[in-house]
Amino acid sequence: MKLTMIGTGYVGLVSGVCFSDFGHDVVCVDKMPAKIDALKAGEVPIFEPGLEEIMARSVANGRLSFTLDLPEAVAEADAVFIAVGTPTRRGDGHADLTYVFDAAREIARSLKGYTVIVTKSTVPLGTNRKVEEIIREENPSAEFDVSSNPEFLREGAAIEDFMRPDRVVVGVESERAQDVMARIYRPLALREAPIVYTDLESAEMIKYAANAFLATKITFINEIADLCEKVGADIKSVSKGMGMDNRIGNKFLHAGPGYGGSCFPKDTKALARIGQEHASPIKIVEQVIDINDERKRKMTDKILYLCDDKVAGKKIVVLGVTFKPNTDDMRDSPSLTIVPALVGAGAKVHVVDPQGRKEGEELLPSVVWEADPYEAAKDADAIVVLTEWNEFRGLDLARLAGEMQDAKMADFRNIYDPDEAKTAGFTYTSIGR
């Protein structure tokens, strides 16, 4: 199959590279010359384990290319994927569809022969209908179908998720379009990956409902963790006991400082807005949004309490600022609330993160970036664990404490055993324990 991917952001690049690894011929299109030049030179603009190797292999095999020329890429394609950004629109919480609709107009003017236009971006209910309407207005003679094919990729595990998905969701309304989508995903048939074919609106809703449910699950366990602290229970034991119930499952039951990233904050806000506009409010999701925002602020209070309510002039070391490990993504990361609050309170914040500096230097001004946790800990007054990178899980706690002026630790990912931390010399606090 000849596939065109419009947009080389996280979703577009990962999807394009993985489709090329399936054996399809893929052209990735972007408007930014510097980005396309970098990709042609083999430079990957995002950190995602395994992506660079697969991209290099597909380029070498002639199955993957990058271009600024959208008309040429679209004219040759069996299917064109729209994978542009849908950021939260300022003022109303809705997804901004400007880039999606602009892409639809450009695609319409370039169509030649039957093509399936596939929306990969996360979009509100009714967007695919609007895309179809735009294309028909721009090019009444175009022969095409529209399909909704939302992504379910976890940053840090995107390659595995694409190659071995729990399911593939495809919204289609013609047998011809379904046949094209089936051919695109045929390589997954060998792995017996389930493909859910449904209508356009249901496919759009599945994406939002899934992300909102996972965000709700995280928020629920965070509130249970707060209660555990009050009554003397251990959230790790509680989560384990809950997760053994097959009806609940053990994923997304890890208490922490709140969710972030490219999907959950944006998608919960969009779903809440959709519900309000249709006079069918999703009150649970609205509460999840409020609780998650408040939780990040509560983490700052825990740090202040650990430091005797005074951080002015103190050196605070933050381990991890990306929203999760194995990514360089800092969108809506808890660190973007917690670190500025510490700096604003007068703390001297030093940050260690294996991949966070690229985005973090601009997002977190007034901090000192360090490469080594032990060097960063020298003469520090407290350490805060915000992201559970593997690099932080096996630190020598006694050595770490020995470097510090005042050995205090706020472990907001529960990666250390409280007794071991205290034996090593730390005044230690965590989540739900």
N, C-alpha and C positions, 0 to 999 in steps of 0.2 A: 504494500500500500504506500502511496505517496501522501505524507502528512505534513501540514504546516502548523507551526505553533506560534501564535501571536503573543509576544511577551516572553522575556527571558528572566523573570523574577523567580522566586522560589518554586512555585508550582509549575510554571512554564518550562523552566530549565530541567528540573527533575523529570517531568513527564516526557519532554522531548528526548532527553538522553535515554530514558528507559524504553521508550517506544523504538528508538533506533537499535537498542540492544535486542529487542524482539525480532529484528530483521527488517523493519520498515525503513523507508527512506524519509528522513525528517529534515525539514528546513525550519530553523528557529529565527523569528523576525523580531527586531527591536528598533525603536526610533533613535536610540542613543549610539552615535558612531563610536564613542570611546568604549562602550560596553561590547559592541560587536567586534571591534578590533582586538579587545582583550580575549574574547572567547575564541576568535580565530587563532590567536597566539597560544591557546591552550590554558589560559588563565580562568579559573572558576571564581566568580564574584561572591559566592557564598560558601560557608563551611558546611559540608554534609558528607559524612564518612562514606567513602567508596565512589562518590560522584565523579571526581577528577579522573580516576582510572577508567571508568566506563566511557566517559566522554572522549578521552584520548583514543580508546580502542575503536569507538564508532566512527570518529573522524578519520582515523587511519584506514578503516574499511570502506570509506566513502558513503556511509549511510547517514551521516550527520553533518550539516553545514549551517552557517550563520550568515544572515544578510540584513541589509537595510531595505531591500527592494521588496516591499509587500506585494505589489501587483504581480510580479513574476512568480513569487512563491505561491500565491493563491491560485493563479491560473492553471498551474500544473497539479493541484492537489485533489485527492479523492475526499479528504476531510480537512477542515480548517478548525483548529482549536483556539478559542479565545481564552487566554490565560493572563489577563491584565489585572491590575490592582483594583480592589473595591474597598477603599478605606472608609472609615466612618466619616460621614458628612458632618461638618461643624454645625452645631445648633439644634439638630433634631435627632441625632443618633442613627439615622438611616445610612445604608450603604451608598456611597457615591458611585453612580454608574456611568459617569462621564466617559471613562476610558473604554468601557464595554461598548457603549453606543457609538463612540468614535470609531472603534475597530470595526463594528458592524457596517458602518457606512463605507469605510475603505474597502472592506471585503466585498461588499455588494458591487462596487464599481470595477472589481477585478475578476469577477466570476466568469468562467468559461467552461461550459459543460456541467453535468450534474455534480453537485458537491454537498456534503453534509457539513453544516456549520455547528460546531460543538462548543457549548459553553462550559469551560472548565473552572472559571472563576466562581467564587461563592456569591450568589446573587439572590435578591429577594423574590418572593412569589410573583410571577407574571413577567419576569424579565425576559425569559426566552420567547414569550409571545411578542414582546416589544421588539426584540431583536429581529424576529421574523417580519414584523410590520415594517421596520426600518429598511430591511433589505429589499422588500417588495416595493417600497416607495422609491428607493434609489435605483433599482434595476428591475422593472416590472417583468422583463422577459427572462429573468434568471431562473435556472432550474436547480432547486435546492430543497433541503429539509433542515430543520433545526433540531438539535439534540441537546439534552441537559446531562452532563456527565461529571458530577461533583467529585472532588478529590478528598481522600481521607488519609493524608500523609502526615505522619508524626515527624516533626523536625528531629534530626538525629537518628532516625530509623526509616527515612523516607524510601531508600532503595528497597529494603526488605518489604516495606508496606506495599510498594508498587508491584514488586515481583511476586509476592505471596499475600495478596489482599484477603481480608475477611470476606469482602464482597466487592463487586463492581456495580455501581448504580447507573443505569442508562435510561433516561427519559426520551422516548421516541413516539411518533404517531404515524409512522408509515412502515410497511414491511421492507421497503427499499432502504430506508435509513437504518432499520434494525439489522439488515443484512450487512451493511457497511460496518456498523459498530461491532457486530459479531466477528467479522473478519479482522478488524483491528485488534480485538482482544482474544483472538483464537489461540495465540501462544499460551495463554493462561489456562486453556482447556486441559492441557496435559497435566496441570497441577490441580485440576478440578476446582478452580476458584468459582464460587457461585456468582452468576450475573443476574441482577434484578432488573428486569425490563418493566417500565411503568410509564405513566404519562408525565408531561413536562412539570406540572405543578407538584406532583408527588415527589419527583426527583429533587426539585428545589427544596421542598420541605424536609426531606430525609436528612439533607446536609445540616440544616439549621437545628432540627430536632435532636440529632445525634450530638452535635457540639454543645448544645444547651444542656442536654442530659449529663454529659461528662463534666461540664462546668458545675452543674448542680451537685453531682457526686463529690467533687473536690470540696465544694463549699460546705456540704453536709458534714464531711469527716473533719473539716477544720473546726466547725462549731462543736462537734462531739469532743474534739481535742481540748477545746477551752473548758468544757465541762469536766473532762478527765482531770485537768489540773486542779479544779476546785474540790473534787471528791476523792482524789487519790488513786484514780485508775490510770492504767498505762495504755496510751492510744495505740501503740504498736501491737499490743496483745488484742486490743479491741478490734483493730482493723483486720488482724489475722483471723480472728474468730468470725467476724462478719464475712470476710472474703471467701471462707470455705463453703458458704452457702452458694450453690450454683445459681440461684436466682439473683444473687447480688454480684458475685465475682470479685476477684481481688485487685483488679486494676483501678487506678484513680482513687485509691483509698489511702493515699499517703499524705498525712497532714503536713502543712507547710505554711509559708508566708502569703499564700494567695496565688491564683493562676495568672498567667500573662501570655505573651506570644502573639502570633499573627492571626489566630483564629478565634479563640474563646471570647476575649473582650469585645472584638468587633462583631462577632456573630450573635452573641447574647443581646447586645444592644440593638442590632438590626431586627432580631426576632421579636423583642419586646416592642419595638416601634411598629412592626407589621401587625402585631396583635392589637395595639392601640388604634391603629388606623382602620381596622376592620371590626371595631367594637367587640373584640374578643381578647381582652388582655391576658397575657401569660404572667400571672402574678408571682408565681414561683420564680420565674426567670428574672423578673424585676427585682425581687428580693435578693436573688443571687448576686446581681450586679452591685447592689448597694452594700451587701455584706462583704463582698470581695474587695471593694474599694476601701471600706473601713478597716478591713483586716490588715492591709499593708501599713496603714497608719498605726495600728495597734502594735505592730512589730517594733516600730520606733520607740513606743512607750516601754516595751520589754527591755530594750537596750538601755534606755535611760534608767530604768529601775535597777538593772544589773550594775550600772555605773554610779549608783547612789544619787540618781537624778541630776547628774552634772557631767557633761561631756566636753564643755568648753575647755579648749587647750589640751584635751586628751587625744592620744593617737589611737584611732580605731582602725583595725585591719578587717577588710571585707573580702571573704573568699567567695568569688563567683558573683557576676552581675548579669549574665545572660539569663533569660527566663527559665531555661532548663539546660542540662549538660548536652554536649555534642552538637552544639549550634553556636553561631555567632549572633543570633537574633536577640535583640534587646527590646523589641516592641512590647510595651506594657509590662515590662519586667518589674517585679516588686522592688528591685534595686533603684528604679527611677523615682520611687516615692521615698524609700528609706534613706538612701545615701544623701540626696539633697537636704533632707530633714536634719541629718547629723551634721552636715556642713553648715547649715543655717544655724544650728545650735552651738557652733564654734568648734566642732571636732576637727582634728586633722586626719582625714580619711585616706588610707592607703588601700589600693585594690589589687588583688591577684585574680586573674581569669585567663585560662589558656587561649580563649578566642574572643573575648569581649572588648579588647582594647580598640579594635578597628572602628566599631560604632561608638564605643563608650567614651573615647576622648572628646567627642563633640557633645554627647548627651550628658556626660558627667564631668563638667569642668570643675576645677579647684580640687581635684583628687590627685594623689600620687600613684602612678602605675608601677607595680613591682612584678618581677618574673618568678621569684622564689618565696614561698610562704615563710620559711625560716628567716630569711633576710628581712622580709616585711615585718615579722613579729618582733624584731629587735626594739626594745624599749617601748613596746605597745602597752596600752592600758586595757584593751579588749579585742577579741576576735569575734567576728560575726560570720557564720556560714549561711550564705544565701542560695548557692547553687551546688548541687551534689555531684560535681565533677569527680571522676574516679581518682584524679590526682590528689584530691583532698581526703579521700576515705582512709588512706593508710598512713597518715602523718604520725610521726613519733611525738605523741602528746607531751611526754616529759621534756623532750628537747624543746618543743614549741613553748611550753610554759616557762622553761628556763631562760629563753631569750627575752621574755616579756618583763616589763616593769611591774605590771599588775596582771596576773594570770586569770583573766575572766573570759568566758566563752558563751556566746549565744548561738546555739546550734539549731537553726531554724529548718533543718532538713533531717534531724534525728539520725545523723550518720555515725554518731559515737555513743558508746554505752556510758550512761551517767556515772556509774561507779568507777569505770576506768578513767574517765576524765577527771573525776575528783581525786583519785589516787595519784594521777599525774601532777596534781597541784592546782587544778583549775577550780575556780568558782564557776559553776556550770548551770546554764538554763537551756531548756529545749522546748519542744512543742508537745503538749498533752501528756507530759510525764512528770 
